[in-house]
Amino acid sequence: MALPLDGENEKLVAAADEALTEFAHGTVLQRCEWSVSAEDGPLANTAHRGAIRELVAVDVLRARLRFRDRDSQRGMEDISRAIAAVRHLSLDGSLASALIAYKLEDQIVEILARNPGSLSRTQLHELVARRNSLPTGSNLGEGPRSGETRPE
């Protein structure tokens, strides 16, 4: 359950403005390369997972604030970016990233479900088109084969 929005949420989003701008630039890429190597095994650097989780959380918080303020177009853009980032995360091919991506995408969908009147029919179609244009990402069936090269 999402907590009520308040001034502290607004301060957090304002403080993250520069990070969210860079986040927006990264989410328009067709593929984001995390340089995760299966050869590194348990020593692989997975700091990108925490960063994506935090950025998605702040981006979705900003979307909630925008929906509250009836700025549905920019709220939809935030949601689109969050979905893109989650898909990029799952492209590292690891089982852990696929599971995190599932959870994050579920949280994003929950925000949309709680704001059913926030988006017009046209905006919903735009959101679906954007989502469908993204790479599908890895899934639980592909996660264990993370050492294989994924087709682009």
Stockholm file with secondary structure:
# STOCKHOLM 1.0

chainA/1-152         MALPLDGENEKLVAAADEALTEFAHGTVLQRCEWSVSAEDGPLANTAHRGAIRELVAVDVLRARLRFRDRDSQRGMEDISRAIAAVRHLSLDGSLASALIAYKLEDQIVEILARNPGSLSRTQLHELVARRNSLPTGSNLGEGPRSGETRPE
#=GR chainA/1-152 SS CCCCCCHHHHHHHHHTHHHHHHHHHHHTSSCCCCCCCGGGGGGCCCHHHHHHHHHHHHHHHHHHHHHHTTCHHHHHHHHHHHHHHHHHHHTTCCHHHHHHHHHHHHHHHHHHHHCTTSSCHHHHHHHHHHHHHSCCCCCTTTGGGTTSCCCC
#=GC SS_cons         CCCCCCHHHHHHHHHTHHHHHHHHHHHTSSCCCCCCCGGGGGGCCCHHHHHHHHHHHHHHHHHHHHHHTTCHHHHHHHHHHHHHHHHHHHTTCCHHHHHHHHHHHHHHHHHHHHCTTSSCHHHHHHHHHHHHHSCCCCCTTTGGGTTSCCCC
//
